[in-house]
């Protein structure tokens, strides 16, 4: 779907019926959710779906056999969904356990196998309703399940361009990227319901729920940073200020970003700072990571800020230069394979946050689009 096609715009106040969150229990309800997943991931965005039922246009996998499957409805219309799996380490496949470093997290329990982990996945909302708090309401239900079941570690993943949303909820990056056959390169995340201080400083919508937990473990955060020291270098989008973000980029690039990044040409330093901080997130990629793969959905603009990448169709990508397809104004598909030749950092500029910037600061957004158009012609 071309995102320039006007979509209905709803406010919560304009809805004739409320948003209702429920649990899918019947085969018919679950099938409706599988079809919604396929529509959003296969037809709207579209991702390169390989492990799906294309004939019936359904998207499901083994985790659906033992999950709690939440839905969001407005009237009779299904508008969103997320699933959550609660289980012990042995309940998850070796691939999932490895993707989220579950064996390392198991050490917190002195390898006692009877503690549960949580995993939230396949969360999405129909395009017409993304301005409403549907996704937050769904994820709140997931967090409530974690608290009710005394889950200390709740895992999730996300494409890089949505990291700011999940970090707003209170997720932390584990420091490891994983490759999903359908969705491409993803960041692995964990949320720790006992991390009250962190939920407070990111102003998480889950804070009130977390404070009501009957049992809280104050040692868990110290243990997390001890076990995962690599997370200390991750730049959380919700904790970095506009000035410190600019300074970080200046250090990485060896010069002020507006002197190095062609997409910032014509913007004042103040405007450039606002754009980068509002739309951007810094992501670390390990040597060998396929940052983008040909035919993958593109909902971002990637800019190299440290390290080296190799592209199948471009030679010599320099610091400050964008690479891959341009997915800021419209979703598109990547046309090349791009791999991290060394440990690399990239600045990911989000399609979703850029759409918001176009509404609030059209002059800045238009200048960025003008610069990108000029770069494509050159």
N, C-alpha and C positions, 0 to 999 in steps of 0.2 A: 504493500500500500504506500502510495506517495504521501508523505506527511504534509504536503502543501494543500491537500484537499481539506476544505473546512469541515470540522467535526462539531457536533452539538456541544455546547458549553453549559455545564450545569453547576450551580452553586448548591451547597447543602440546603440553603434556605428555599431554593426554588423547586426542590424535589417534592412531588406530591405524595410519595411514600418513603418511609425511612430505609436506611441501609440495614439489612438484617444479616448477621453472621450466624451460620449454622454448621452442622456436621453432616456430610454426605454419608448416608447409610445404605441406601438401596443401590442395586446395580445400575438402575436408570439414572440416579443422581450422579454416580461416579462417571458413567459414560458421558454425561453432559459436560462434566469437568474435563475429561480427557479430550473432548472435542474442542472446548474453549482453549485449552493449552495448544492444540494443533493450530487453531486459527491464529492465535497471537504469535506463537513461535515460528510457525511454518508459512503463514500467509501474509501477516501484517509486517513483521520486522524485516525480512524473513531470515531465520537462521538456516544453516545448512543441515537439515535434519536427516540423519542416517539411521537412527535406531528407533523407528516409529512405524505405526500402521498407516501407511500412505493410502491404502485402498479404502479404508473406512474413515480416514482423517482423524485418527486418535493418537494421542501421545500419553504413554504410560510406561512404567517399568516395574522391576521387582519390588521396589520400596512401597509401591501402592498396595501390595498384598497385606501389609501389616502396619499401615499408617493411620493416623487420624487426619481425615481430609476435610479441611474447612472450606466453606464457600461464602461468598457475599452476594446477596441478591437485593435488588430494588424491585419491589413487586414480584412478578414472576420471572424477571430477567436476571440471569446469572451474569454478574459483572466482575467477579474476581475469585481467586482461590489461593490457598497455600496448604501444604501438607507438613505434618510433623511426625517423625518417628522417634519413639523413646525406647531405648534398649541398652543392654549391656554390650561390652566390647564384642563378644562372640556373636551377637545378633547381626552385626554389620559385616558386609563382605570385606575381604582383605583389601580390595581396591579402595573402598570408602574409608576404612580404618587408616590406610596409608595416606590418603589424600588429606585427612584432617589431623594426622599425627596422633591418633587416638591412643596408641600405646604409650606415647610420652605423657599424655594427660592421665593415663591410668596410674602412673607413678604417684600421683597425688594421693591416691587411696592405698598406697603401699601395696599396689597390685592386687588389692581385694577385688574380685571379679563381680561382686554383687551390686555395684553402683551403676546407675543409669547415665547414659549420655543422651543428648537431644540433637536432632538434625532437622532443620527446616529447609524445605526445597520447593521447587515448582511454584513460587509465589508470583502472581501476576494479576493485572487489572485490565479490563477492556479499555481501549483507547479513549472512548467517549467520557470515561469517568475518572481519569487520572488526576483531575484537579480536585477531586474529593478525597477525604481521608480513608478511602477504602483499604488501601494497602496497610496503612498504620493500624486500622482496626483489626485486620487479619493477623498482623504480626503481634499485636497486643494479646490476642488469644493464644498464640504460640508461647509467648512469654508467661502467660498465666499457667499454661500447662507445665512449663519448666518449674515454676514456683510451687505448684501443687504437688508435683512429683519429686521435689527436692533434687532437681537436676542442677549440678554445679557448672557444667560446661554445655552450652548449646551452640552447635555448629551451623554454618551456612556458607554459601559461596555467592559470588556475584561477578558479572562482567565489570571491568575496571571503571567504566563511565558511571556506574551506580554506587561506587564506593562511598561518596559523601552521604547518600541516603542511609546506608547501613551503619556508617560510623555515627550518624546522628542518633540512630536507635541505641547505640552503645556497643556495637560490635567492634572488636579489635582484629586487625590482621594478624594471622599466625606467622606470616613471613614466608609462605609457600604458595606457589601458583600451581594450579592443576589444569589439565586439559580435559574438557568434556567433549565427547564425540559430536554432540549436537550444538553446543554453545561456544566452543572454542576455549581460549585461555581465560581462566577464572582465578580470582583471589579467594583463598580459604580464610574463613572468619570464625571467631568464637565470641559468644557473649557470656558474661559471667554474672549471674543474678546477684551474687554477693558483693559485686563491685559497686557499692552504693556511691562512693565518691566519684567514680568515673561517670556513672549515669547522671549524676548531678551536674558535673561541669560541662557535659555535652548537651544538657537539657533534654535528656531522653524522655519520650512520652511514657516509658515504662517505669519511671522512678517511683511513682506512688505505689505501684504494685510491688516493686522490690522491697520497699520499706515495710511492707506488711508481712514479709516472710517471718515465720515463727522462729526459724533457726538460720542464723547467719554465721558464716565462717570468715573471720577477719584475716586469717593467715593465707587465704587462697591467692590474693594478689601478689604478695611477696613471693610465694612459691612460683606463680606464673612467670614473673620476670626472671626468677632464678633459673627456671627450666628453659625459658625461651629468651635468652639474652639478645638474640637477633632482632627482636621486636623493638628494641630501644632506638633503632635508627629509622623506624618507620614514621613518616610525617602524617599524623592524623589530620584529616581535613577539617575536623571540628575544633581542633585545639590550636591550629596555627593561625596567627593574625595576618592581616594583609601585608604589614611591613615585614614580618619575619618570613613570610612566604616569598616575598620579593628578594629578600636577602639570601635565602636558600638558593633560589634560582640564579642569582648573580654569582654566588660562589661556585655553583656547578658549572655555569657557562663561562666563567672567567671575565664577565662583563655584564653590564646592566641588560636585562632581557630585551628592552626596547632597542638596544644597539645590536643585538644578535639575532632576534627572531623576526624574520621578514613579515610575518602576519601582523606585527604590531606597528608597522610603518604608518605614520600619520596620527597616531594616538599620543596624547600627552602622557607623561609618566604616571600621573594620577589615574587616567583612564586605563592605561595598561595594567596597573596594579589591580584596579577594580575588576577588570575582565579576567585576569589570570586567577585571582583569588576566588572569584565567584564560580567560574566554570571549570577550574583545573584541580587535579589531584596528582601527586607524585607517586609513581609506582615503581617498585624494584622488580627487575626480571633477572633471573639467573642465566648464566651462560647455557646456551642450548634451548632456551624457551622459544617456541614459535610464538612471537608476539601477535602476528596476524597470519592467517592462512587464506590462500586464494579461495574465493567464493564464500568466506565467512561474512556474516552481517557486520556492517560498520555503523556504529552509532557514536562516533567520537572522532577527534583529530589527535593523532599522536605526534609528539615532538621529542626528539632526542635531547637529553640534557646531560647525560654522562655515559661513558662506555662506547661500545661500537655495535652496530647492527649491520646485517647483510641482507640485501634485498635481491629477489630473483629478477627484478627489472630495472633497478636503479643502482648506479655505482657511487660510492663515496658520499654517504649521508653524513653531513657535518652537524656539530652541536648547534642547536637552535633551529634546525630544519625539520619540517614536518615530513612524515613518511606514511605510506599506505594511502588508502582512499580518504576522501574528505567527507565526513559524516556529520558535520555541524548543522547545516541548514536542512538537509534531508537524509534519511537513512539510505544507505547504499550498500554495495558489496565490495570487498577487497578484491583486487585483481592480481595481487602478488603474494608470494610467501616471504615473510620477513622474520629473521631469527636473530636472537641476541648472540652476537659473536663473543662477547665478554659479559661479565656481570654488568648490568645496564640499568639506568634510571630513565624513565620516560615521563613526560608531562602529558596526561590524558585530559583533553578538553571535552566535556560531556555534551552530547546532543541535547539531553533533557534540560540541563541548566542553561545552555545557550538559548533554548526556546524561551525560557523565562527572562533571560537578559534582553532578548529582542523586544519583549513587551515593556520592560522597565527602563531600558537604556538603548533605544533604537539607534541612536547616533553611533555608539560604540560598536554595536552589532553590525551595522551597515558598513562601517569602515573595515571590520574584520572580513566580511564577505567580499568587499571590493578588493582587498589585498589578496585573498585566496583566489579570486577570479583572475587577477593579474598574474599570480604565480603559476596558475594552470596554463596560461597562454605563453609564458616565457619558456 
